[in-house]
Amino acid sequence: MTGARVAIAGAALGAIALTGAVGCSKSSGVAADAGTAAIDAAPMVPAVRALDAAVTAMPRPPLAPCRALAASGKITASHEADGGTASIARNDVVDAWIDLDAAARVTVKEPRTGRELLFIGAATVVPCVQESEAWLMRGEFQSARGSGEKPGAEQWIVTPFAVVRYGAAVVDVVVDAESTRAALKAGGASVIADGGDSWHALDPAVPLVAKGMGPDDGTDASDRCAVKSADAKTLEDQLLAPGETRDPGFGDLARRTTEARVLARAVCAMKALRVAMRTSTSPTPPPP
């Protein structure tokens, strides 16, 4: 698919923004705090909300773009503004969908985390949709452990059939027209397949293959993205209810809220990618 140009659906964007980038490490920290009976955090909730609003309103410098650290072979990027394509070479900004011919390779540096992401053609990919997330429509992805990634940060590789997430690991992800194959070579990583409700740790001895669930026209009334986002929002409202921190079950509720938000983000990312594959405009990342 040469010159493919795709867009993120508005509804899915809202869900992805809702679910946010919440690492698994958050839940353990919340649970530990909740177990300290001498601390009553309920009165602090309005103050925290006010602080969040103030921080959000502060002017921020523009995010640095992704750039190609190395490139070989024929690589083209779609540019909606001029209706054409441009070749990608070393040091070029990579801010749109790119197509790699067979045997072409590009290594992209994610400036906000320092990760180096290698894509091998034939492939169609947008390396930096938002922080620590890349969309791989087809082709191969390889990670490089120790490439300067931000401590504690996760990288997500979103494909039409599965999402792969890892911290410090060496993983190989291959996407074709019918499936996503994920193999772990070092470190730890997990995968959630389209239609699944839980993450599965990758086994270094056995690659995981996730196959598509059939055509998706985006009109399914039981849209999993909407359902999972609503589930996460319900738990989040319970978590922020006044006096909730006094409940002995607060730690478990915090853990379930985090898990629901991460699940919703994954489901919505896959949904948005599949919807985007049917459209013709450039991707628009959600606000930071």
C-alpha positions, 0 to 999 in steps of 0.5 A: 500500500504505497502512499497510504494516508490515514486519520485517527477517528474523533471518537476514538481520540476522545477515548484514547485521551480519556484512557491516557498513558497510565503505566502499570507501576501506578497501581501498586503505588496507589494501593500502598498509599491506600493501606496507610490508615492515618492518611485521609486523602479525600479532602485533597481531591478538589485541590488535585483537580485544581492543580491539574487544571492549572498545569494543563492551562500553562503554556508549553513548548512545542513537542520535538518531532520524531526524526530518522536516525538512519534510512536506507532504501526507498521510503516515502512520507504522505503529506496531506497539505500538498497532496503529494509524497516526500522521500525520507532520508537521515535526519528528516522529520517523520511526522506522517505515515511512511511507506517502506519498499521491500528491504528498506529500513528506517530507525526513528528516534522518539525525542520525548523518551529517547527510544530508537525504533527500527522499521523494516519494509515492505511496511506502512507505519506512523512511528510517533502517533503520541508519546511512546506509541507507534502504529504499524499497519504492515511490515516489521518492527524491531526494538533496541534495548538500552537505546536511552529510553525514559526510565519506567516508560512503556513503548506501545506498538499498535497494529490492526490485530494486537497491541504490544507493550514493553519497557526495556526489551528486545521484541520483533513484531511482524504484521501482514494482511491477516495477523500480528506476530510478536516475538520476545528476544530479551526482557519482558513484554506483553500483548493484547489481541483484538477482542481480548480483555487481558494482557498476555506476557510474551514467552521467549520460546513461543511467539504469539500470533494474533489473527484478525476478527474479520471485517470492521466497518466501524458501525458496530453498535456494541463498539468495544472502544466505547464500552471499555471507555465507559467502563473505565470512566465509571470506575474512575468516578467511583475512585474520585468519589468523596470519602472513597479513600476511607473504604478498605477496598480503595486499593483494589478499586484503584488497581481495577481503575488503572487496568480498565483505563489501560485496556480501554486505551489499547482497544481504542487504539486498535479501533482507531487504526482500523478506522484510519486505514479506511480514510484518506487524511493524515493522522492527528495526534491527540492533545498532550 
